[in-house]
Amino acid sequence: VPCCACVRLANILIVLGVVSILLMRLWGMSDQTLMLLLARLQNGFNIGGVTIEPLRIIYGLIVFALLITVTQAVKEHLADAWLRRTSLSRGAREASITVFGYVGILLAVLIGLSIAGIDFKNLAIIAGALSVGIGFGLQNIVNNFVSGLILLFERPIRRGDWIRVGQAEGYVRDISIRSTTIQAFDGSDVIVPNSDIISGQVVNMTLTDNYGRIAIPVSVAYGTDTEQVVKILKQAAEAHPAVLTNDPSMRIVVNFINFGENALNFELRCFIRDIVGRGSVISELNQSINQAFQTNGIEMPFPQRTVHLVQN
């Protein structure tokens, strides 16, 4: 985008200059005046003590655009060829590419300004005078920038991870140097500053693997055989292909929670292979449990109230 903008601006300046010279020639400009004008454009003119050289500015814009183009090409080559052959982790590769891109943009800006004739001594004086104000004004941006580098190198979250940050929950769609974009389950995009992720509590459902535990509450009527309920719930979980059954640390557990007001309350806990499909698995297990209860004559109660009428 900066490259295209600079090229367009340089083209516009060149076209305007050529058209202006042609119009002035049509209006009777002499050769001597034309040569003087071209010399002015090349050598520059002084405005308020500042020398402006239009041709150098155009050259600077063109060089800046070319350097940005080269930087983008080298970034793509780094990502597709060089870094893939190294032993660096994916996070380190992405961080290296991002840092290289920003360094390339910074060098392009400095070289473009130098060719355009900008005096860096004056820029240093201005930057020194504004350093305190800029420091206070940009501290959040710098904080997010550093936090973005930490996220790229340490990779506590990755693209495609299911995370929860504060009130935002969804899949990580993009991690930039300033913010992280989370695609919520309703399709909206939530942009979270990187500093909030680094300094706050983040729940990553799929950091090391996609395994996850689900809990399904089940209530049955008083007088039901509790052992039979436990057996049915375990069988329903074992029969589902998404439920893990081979790992002892992820065994299926059925707990008799308590004696409720209107029912005996149980809870089925099991681990599934992909927590992303949690909703579908819970729905299918609920259907299986309901069918098993109907087959075995187990009643699932509903709230009841006893009303006593007092007659005077």
C-alpha positions as CSV (number, residue, x, y, z in Angstrom):
1,V,0.0,0.0,0.0
2,P,2.7,2.6,0.8
3,C,4.6,1.6,-2.3
4,C,1.5,2.1,-4.6
5,A,0.7,5.4,-2.9
6,C,4.2,6.7,-3.4
7,V,4.3,5.6,-7.0
8,R,0.9,7.3,-7.7
9,L,2.1,10.5,-6.0
10,A,5.3,10.6,-8.0
11,N,3.4,10.0,-11.2
12,I,0.9,12.7,-10.4
13,L,3.7,15.2,-9.7
14,I,5.5,14.3,-12.9
15,V,2.3,14.5,-15.0
16,L,1.4,17.9,-13.4
17,G,4.9,19.2,-14.0
18,V,4.9,18.2,-17.7
19,V,1.4,19.5,-18.3
20,S,2.3,22.8,-16.6
21,I,5.4,23.2,-18.8
22,L,3.4,22.4,-21.9
23,L,0.7,25.0,-21.0
24,M,3.3,27.6,-20.3
25,R,4.9,26.9,-23.6
26,L,1.6,27.3,-25.3
27,W,1.1,30.6,-23.6
28,G,4.4,31.9,-25.0
29,M,7.0,31.1,-22.5
30,S,10.5,31.7,-23.9
31,D,13.3,29.2,-24.1
32,Q,15.3,31.2,-21.6
33,T,12.5,31.2,-19.1
34,L,11.9,27.5,-19.6
35,M,15.6,26.7,-19.0
36,L,15.5,28.9,-15.8
37,L,12.4,27.0,-14.6
38,L,14.0,23.6,-15.2
39,A,17.1,24.8,-13.4
40,R,15.0,25.9,-10.5
41,L,13.3,22.5,-10.4
42,Q,16.6,20.8,-10.3
43,N,18.5,23.1,-7.9
44,G,15.4,23.9,-5.8
45,F,14.0,27.1,-4.4
46,N,14.0,28.6,-1.0
47,I,10.9,29.1,1.0
48,G,11.1,30.5,4.6
49,G,14.7,29.4,4.9
50,V,14.0,25.9,3.7
51,T,15.3,24.6,0.3
52,I,12.8,22.6,-1.6
53,E,14.0,20.5,-4.6
54,P,11.0,19.0,-6.4
55,L,13.0,16.6,-8.5
56,R,14.8,15.2,-5.5
57,I,11.5,14.7,-3.7
58,I,10.2,12.8,-6.7
59,Y,13.3,10.6,-6.8
60,G,12.9,10.0,-3.0
61,L,9.3,8.9,-3.5
62,I,10.3,6.5,-6.3
63,V,13.2,5.0,-4.3
64,F,11.0,4.6,-1.3
65,A,8.4,2.7,-3.3
66,L,11.1,0.5,-4.9
67,L,12.6,-0.3,-1.5
68,I,9.2,-1.2,-0.1
69,T,8.6,-3.5,-3.0
70,V,11.9,-5.2,-2.5
71,T,11.2,-5.6,1.2
72,Q,7.9,-7.3,0.5
73,A,9.5,-9.6,-2.1
74,V,12.3,-10.6,0.4
75,K,9.7,-11.2,3.1
76,E,7.8,-13.6,0.9
77,H,11.0,-15.3,0.0
78,L,12.0,-15.6,3.6
79,A,8.7,-17.1,4.5
80,D,8.5,-19.6,1.6
81,A,12.1,-20.6,1.2
82,W,14.8,-19.7,3.7
83,L,13.2,-19.9,7.1
84,R,11.3,-23.1,6.3
85,R,14.6,-24.9,6.0
86,T,15.9,-23.7,9.4
87,S,15.2,-25.3,12.8
88,L,13.4,-22.2,14.1
89,S,9.9,-22.7,15.5
90,R,7.0,-21.3,13.6
91,G,6.7,-18.5,16.1
92,A,10.3,-17.5,15.7
93,R,9.9,-17.6,11.9
94,E,6.9,-15.3,12.0
95,A,8.6,-12.9,14.4
96,S,11.7,-12.8,12.2
97,I,9.6,-12.0,9.2
98,T,7.7,-9.3,11.0
99,V,10.8,-7.6,12.4
100,F,12.5,-7.8,9.0
101,G,9.5,-6.0,7.4
102,Y,9.6,-3.2,9.9
103,V,13.3,-2.8,9.6
104,G,12.9,-2.7,5.8
105,I,10.2,0.0,6.0
106,L,12.4,2.1,8.4
107,L,15.4,1.9,6.1
108,A,13.2,2.7,3.1
109,V,11.9,5.8,4.9
110,L,15.4,7.0,5.9
111,I,16.9,6.4,2.4
112,G,13.9,8.1,0.7
113,L,14.1,11.1,3.0
114,S,17.9,11.3,2.4
115,I,17.4,11.3,-1.4
116,A,14.6,13.8,-1.1
117,G,17.1,16.2,0.6
118,I,15.8,16.2,4.1
119,D,18.4,17.3,6.6
120,F,18.5,14.8,9.4
121,K,20.1,17.3,11.8
122,N,17.0,19.3,11.8
123,L,14.9,16.2,12.2
124,A,17.1,15.2,15.2
125,I,16.5,18.6,16.8
126,I,12.8,18.4,16.3
127,A,12.7,14.8,17.6
128,G,14.7,15.8,20.6
129,A,12.3,18.6,21.4
130,L,9.2,16.3,21.0
131,S,10.7,13.2,22.6
132,V,9.0,13.7,26.0
133,G,5.6,14.4,24.5
134,I,6.0,11.5,22.0
135,G,7.1,9.2,24.7
136,F,3.9,9.8,26.7
137,G,1.7,9.8,23.7
138,L,3.1,6.6,22.2
139,Q,3.7,4.5,25.3
140,N,0.6,2.4,24.6
141,I,1.7,1.8,21.0
142,V,5.2,0.8,22.1
143,N,3.7,-1.4,24.8
144,N,1.5,-3.2,22.2
145,F,4.4,-3.4,19.8
146,V,6.7,-5.2,22.3
147,S,3.7,-7.4,23.4
148,G,3.2,-8.4,19.8
149,L,6.8,-9.5,19.5
150,I,6.4,-11.5,22.7
151,L,3.3,-13.2,21.3
152,L,5.1,-14.0,18.0
153,F,8.2,-15.5,19.7
154,E,6.6,-17.3,22.7
155,R,3.4,-18.3,20.9
156,P,1.0,-18.6,23.9
157,I,-1.7,-18.2,21.2
158,R,-1.6,-19.1,17.5
159,R,-3.8,-18.6,14.5
160,G,-6.8,-20.9,14.8
161,D,-6.7,-21.3,18.5
162,W,-9.9,-21.1,20.5
163,I,-9.2,-18.6,23.3
164,R,-11.1,-16.5,25.9
165,V,-9.8,-13.1,26.8
166,G,-12.1,-11.2,29.2
167,Q,-15.5,-11.1,27.6
168,A,-14.2,-12.0,24.2
169,E,-14.2,-15.7,23.1
170,G,-13.6,-17.2,19.7
171,Y,-10.9,-18.3,17.3
172,V,-7.7,-16.3,16.7
173,R,-7.9,-15.0,13.1
174,D,-4.8,-12.8,13.0
175,I,-1.9,-11.7,15.2
176,S,-0.4,-8.4,14.2
177,I,2.3,-6.4,15.8
178,R,-0.2,-4.2,17.6
179,S,-3.3,-6.2,18.2
180,T,-4.9,-9.7,17.9
181,T,-8.1,-10.3,16.0
182,I,-10.5,-12.8,17.5
183,Q,-13.4,-14.1,15.4
184,A,-16.3,-14.6,17.8
185,F,-18.8,-17.4,17.4
186,D,-21.4,-15.0,16.0
187,G,-19.1,-14.0,13.2
188,S,-18.0,-10.7,14.5
189,D,-14.3,-9.7,14.9
190,V,-13.0,-8.6,18.3
191,I,-9.8,-6.6,18.2
192,V,-7.8,-7.0,21.4
193,P,-4.6,-5.0,22.1
194,N,-1.6,-7.3,22.5
195,S,-0.8,-5.7,25.9
196,D,-4.1,-6.9,27.3
197,I,-3.2,-10.5,26.2
198,I,0.3,-10.3,27.8
199,S,-0.7,-8.7,31.0
200,G,-4.2,-10.3,31.5
201,Q,-5.5,-13.9,31.9
202,V,-6.0,-15.8,28.7
203,V,-7.7,-19.2,28.4
204,N,-6.4,-21.2,25.4
205,M,-8.5,-24.2,24.8
206,T,-6.2,-25.7,22.1
207,L,-2.7,-24.6,23.2
208,T,-1.0,-28.0,23.4
209,D,-3.7,-30.2,21.8
210,N,-7.3,-30.2,20.9
211,Y,-8.4,-32.5,23.7
212,G,-11.0,-31.1,26.1
213,R,-13.4,-32.2,28.8
214,I,-17.1,-31.8,28.7
215,A,-19.6,-32.1,31.5
216,I,-23.2,-33.1,31.0
217,P,-25.7,-32.7,33.9
218,V,-28.4,-35.3,34.1
219,S,-31.4,-35.5,36.5
220,V,-33.6,-38.6,37.2
221,A,-36.7,-39.1,39.3
222,Y,-36.5,-40.2,42.9
223,G,-36.7,-43.9,43.3
224,T,-34.6,-44.6,40.2
225,D,-31.8,-47.2,40.4
226,T,-28.7,-45.1,40.7
227,E,-26.3,-47.8,39.6
228,Q,-28.3,-48.3,36.5
229,V,-28.1,-44.6,35.7
230,V,-24.3,-44.6,36.2
231,K,-24.0,-47.6,33.9
232,I,-26.2,-46.1,31.1
233,L,-24.3,-42.8,31.2
234,K,-20.9,-44.5,30.9
235,Q,-22.2,-46.7,28.1
236,A,-23.5,-43.7,26.2
237,A,-20.1,-42.0,26.5
238,E,-18.1,-45.1,25.6
239,A,-20.2,-45.6,22.5
240,H,-19.5,-42.2,21.1
241,P,-16.5,-42.1,18.6
242,A,-15.3,-38.6,19.7
243,V,-14.9,-39.6,23.4
244,L,-11.5,-40.7,24.5
245,T,-11.5,-44.1,26.3
246,N,-7.9,-45.4,26.1
247,D,-6.1,-42.9,28.2
248,P,-6.3,-43.6,32.0
249,S,-5.8,-39.9,32.8
250,M,-8.9,-39.1,30.7
251,R,-11.3,-41.7,31.9
252,I,-15.0,-41.4,31.8
253,V,-16.5,-40.3,35.2
254,V,-20.1,-40.3,36.3
255,N,-20.7,-38.5,39.6
256,F,-23.8,-38.6,41.8
257,I,-23.9,-34.9,42.6
258,N,-26.7,-34.4,45.1
259,F,-30.3,-34.9,46.1
260,G,-32.1,-32.1,44.3
261,E,-35.4,-30.6,45.2
262,N,-37.2,-32.6,42.6
263,A,-34.6,-35.1,41.3
264,L,-31.4,-37.1,41.8
265,N,-28.7,-35.1,40.0
266,F,-25.8,-36.8,38.2
267,E,-23.0,-35.4,36.0
268,L,-21.2,-37.2,33.1
269,R,-17.6,-36.0,32.6
270,C,-15.5,-37.2,29.7
271,F,-12.7,-36.0,27.4
272,I,-13.2,-35.6,23.6
273,R,-10.7,-35.6,20.8
274,D,-11.5,-32.1,19.5
275,I,-12.9,-29.5,21.9
276,V,-13.9,-27.4,18.9
277,G,-16.8,-29.8,18.2
278,R,-17.9,-29.7,21.8
279,G,-21.5,-28.5,21.0
280,S,-22.2,-31.3,18.6
281,V,-20.8,-34.0,20.9
282,I,-22.9,-32.8,23.8
283,S,-26.0,-32.8,21.6
284,E,-25.4,-36.3,20.4
285,L,-24.7,-37.6,23.9
286,N,-27.9,-36.0,25.2
287,Q,-29.8,-37.8,22.5
288,S,-28.2,-41.1,23.2
289,I,-28.9,-40.7,27.0
290,N,-32.5,-39.7,26.4
291,Q,-33.1,-42.8,24.1
292,A,-31.4,-45.1,26.7
293,F,-33.6,-43.7,29.5
294,Q,-36.8,-44.2,27.5
295,T,-35.7,-47.8,26.6
296,N,-35.1,-48.6,30.3
297,G,-38.1,-46.8,31.7
298,I,-36.1,-44.2,33.6
299,E,-38.1,-41.0,34.2
300,M,-36.5,-37.6,33.9
301,P,-38.6,-35.4,36.2
302,F,-39.8,-31.8,35.9
303,P,-40.2,-29.3,38.8
304,Q,-43.3,-29.9,40.9
305,R,-45.0,-27.8,43.5
306,T,-47.5,-28.8,46.2
307,V,-50.2,-26.3,47.0
308,H,-52.2,-26.5,50.2
309,L,-55.6,-24.8,50.2
310,V,-56.7,-23.6,53.6
311,Q,-60.5,-23.2,54.0
312,N,-61.8,-20.9,56.8
